Amino acid sequence: MMTRVFLILAAALVTLAAACTPVPQSGEGGSGQIYRIRNADKVQVRMLDSINALRQAASAAPVQLNAQLNAAAATHSRDMSVQNRPWHFGSDGSSPLDRVARTGYPGTLLGEAISETYENELQTLTAWMEDRGTRAVILDPKATNMGFSWFQESNGKLWWTLVMGN
C-alpha cells in the first residue's frame, strides 16, 4: 500500500516539475531557488489528484473541487500575505467558518490547512501530511468537497490554503 502511495506521489512530482519554474534566487526559504508557478489553471487539479490519491490509499472517498471553497481559500491566502503571518484568522477577524459562509457554500466546513513557504504545492502537501492535525483534515472521511488556492508574492513567497467541506 505504501509503495502505491509513493508511486502516486512520485508521478505527481514529475507532473509538478512541469508546473513550477525554479528561478535561481536566494529566498528566505533557504533552498536557493524560488518556484514561480506556471500553468496556474492546472495547480488546483494537480492538488486535487494528489489528495484523492492519498485519500484512496487511506480508504477515504474522493473529494471534488468546489468553486465556493476555492474562493474562500483564495481570499485567505491573499489576506495572510497582507498580514504577513500564517494563521487561520483574517485581518478583519474572520474565522474559516466566516469565510466559507461568505461564499455561500451550503455545506459544512470540516477544516482548513494553511502554509507560508517558498516550496511548491507537492512539498506543501507533504508537510501537511506529516502533521497529524492537517493530515486529519485532508483525510477526513466526511469530506466531499475541497477548496485550494494560493497567493504568490513578488519575492516568490507562497501562501497556501486548503479548505475541506461536506
Disulfide bonds with the S-S distance in Angstrom:
none
